[in-house]
Amino acid sequence: MKVFEFKRFMEGIRFIGSVARVAEELEHHPDIKVRYTTVSLALQTHSAGGVTKWDVQLARAIDLLGAKSVSGTMRRSAASGAG
């Protein structure tokens, strides 16, 4: 699980929109949890029972989005688990 923290609620929501567009392109979707200014993303391929190359590919794309979508208004932290 990866946790992204934003200064404002709408920054997190815009980030989720960006993640959703990439997920649709890759046809692989994360589990998303929103708690005010905190967005948590979990990746795993349920049918495979764990993390696959598809999860790694999506995680890399999400990291790129996180790096450029909010330019300095976000703090990332890796939580327990893959991602």
RATAFEN-V232322 format. One record per residue. N is the residue number from 0. PSI is psi in degrees with one decimal (999 if undefined). OMEGA is omega as a letter, one per 30 degrees, with the letter a starting at -180 (999 if undefined). Layout:
# RATAFEN-V232322
n = (N	N)
psi = (PSI	PSI)
omega = (OMEGA	OMEGA)
This chain:
# RATAFEN-V232322
n = (0	1	2	3	4	5	6	7	8	9	10	11	12	13	14	15	16	17	18	19	20	21	22	23	24	25	26	27	28	29	30	31	32	33	34	35	36	37	38	39	40	41	42	43	44	45	46	47	48	49	50	51	52	53	54	55	56	57	58	59	60	61	62	63	64	65	66	67	68	69	70	71	72	73	74	75	76	77	78	79	80	81	82)
psi = (140.7	138.7	130.0	128.7	133.6	158.8	-32.7	148.4	-49.7	-25.4	-41.4	-40.7	-40.9	-39.5	-44.0	-40.1	-40.7	-42.2	-42.4	-40.9	-44.6	-42.7	-40.9	-42.9	-40.3	-7.6	42.9	126.2	134.3	161.8	129.2	132.8	132.0	130.1	92.1	-100.7	11.5	128.3	123.9	134.1	130.8	135.9	129.2	152.8	102.9	-40.1	-24.3	-9.4	22.5	-160.3	135.0	179.8	-28.3	-37.8	-41.9	-42.8	-45.6	-39.6	-42.0	-42.5	-40.4	-41.0	-41.2	-42.0	-44.5	-36.7	-32.1	-11.1	-28.9	6.6	78.3	-3.4	9.6	145.3	127.3	144.4	138.3	129.9	-179.3	149.0	-177.0	160.6	999)
omega = (l	a	l	l	a	l	a	l	a	l	l	l	l	l	l	l	l	l	a	l	l	l	l	l	a	a	l	a	l	l	a	l	l	l	a	a	a	l	l	l	l	a	l	l	a	a	l	l	l	a	l	l	l	l	l	l	l	l	l	l	l	l	l	l	a	a	a	a	a	l	l	a	a	l	l	l	l	l	a	l	a	l	999)
